[in-house]
Amino acid sequence: MIEYENLGRANSPFFREYFKALKKAIKGGWYILGNEVSSFEKEFASYIGTSQCVGVASGLDALILAIDALDLPKNSEIIVPSNTYIATIISIIRCGHIPILVEPDIRTYNIDPLKIEEKITSKTKAIIVVHLYGKACEMDPILHICNKYNLRLIEDCAQAHGAMYKNKKVGTFGIGCFSFYPTKNLGALGDAGAITTNDEILANKLRALRNYGSFKKYYNEYVGYNSRLDELQASLLRIKLRDLDKINNHKRRLAKIYHENLSDKFIKPVVHPDFFDVYHIYNIRHPERDKLKDYLLKNGVKTEIHYPCPPHKQKAMELYLTGDYPISSEIHETTLSLPISYFHKEKDILTVCKILNKF
């Protein structure tokens, strides 16, 4: 059986260093916002290419704190892609704002810049772009729109650690929000997240917001949160960050095998020189997706669906989202995620291709 993911196997190259780092952190006796967190923040900011990084408890919290820190007027409209993972939309609602869905480009699965302006109103205050599956959004026209309408830009980089648009890493165009959920290319061994920015004033506010709104212990400037990157997780992330480019390049090699060996009866991810893709997910599309998934399982290949239900059809969103989003629906009905983990070998991917091409 070729597994879709096995986090024990994917992390096994780091175990020896993990155990040493955990032992050091535990013996150090400082478990909240200590040296491991501050060191990781500096190292991750340097990797991404920003001056500031603020570690938080999760990717969802990164989005919530980023929106909150902007102090937008209550019930502001925030543009967001219609096919994103629901966390992006939850963050908008939790901050008291209104998500405005914009359809994606059917080729890239990222927000379609040509469809954004028609959704802008006097209440629109921000855009959240989502670099889905590890592919950066087309940022030039999006930045032009933000400048034209004076909109704040937040990047949901949860699936795109190290991804680039025109040789510039995601998380540097606006306020970058990262998840280090265990399955990510840079994954912790639990929940973790971070926010990147070049705005030092904003970063300091975020540091207070994540810690009950406090700069100084027992004195609170804001109505904040308890959303701190865990010291132990930070110690592990520091180790894995050193090999992130190696992880990304490994996944890019596996993706190249899919590109070159899969039949054209499957819709494969689009490749373009302006985009450096890191393939958190390698998805294909097929009109008989569910039959294809069953066929692969019967033939020893496990797959996943990212995601089976679009946000506007979720029960939780009944009071918040209205309208039809046919492009999003088409993606959710036909997409299938293939194995592409750090532990997979090239021969595994060639086997998957061989089985797929017989469907």
Protein Blocks (a to p, Z undefined) as FASTA:
>chain_A
ZZfbdfklmmmmmmmmmmmmmmmmmmnopaghpfklmmmmmmmmmmnopabdcddfbfkl
mmmmmmmmnopaehiacdddfkbcfklmmmmmmnopacddddddfklopacfklmmmmpc
fklcbdcdddehhiacdfklmmmmmmmnopacdddfklmghiaeehiaehilmccdddfb
fkbmbdcfbdcdddddfbfklmmmmmmmmnoopabghiafbdcddddddfklmmmmmmmm
mmmmmmmmmmmmmmmmmmmmpcfkbccddddfkbccehlaacdddfklmmmmmmmmmnop
acddddfbdfklgfklmmmpgcjdfklmmmmmmgccddddfkbcfklmmmmmmmmmmZZ
